[in-house]
Amino acid sequence: MMRRRNWRVVMAGVLLIVIAVVFYNIMQNMAPRSLDPLEMMNIVGSVSGAAIGISVVMILIGLVGKRA
């Protein structure tokens, strides 16, 4: 019994990683203008990390696939 990989879920996971990294870098450039840059980067890092964690799970689920 073969499993079919779900490439749409894999590509969505990769795209989410790219968006999270871009978001982190954009917010890192804005941090010096913030009233509390340390707290801002703590929040941005948590959000980016959660998005990357979800996308890694999406990639793994897509690569495992479903039964054909």
PyMOL commands that set and color helices and strands:
alter all, ss='L'
color gray80, all
select helices_A, chain A and resi 7-33+37-64
alter helices_A, ss='H'
color red, helices_A
select strands_A, chain A and resi 3-4+66-67
alter strands_A, ss='S'
color yellow, strands_A
deselect
rebuild
show_as cartoon
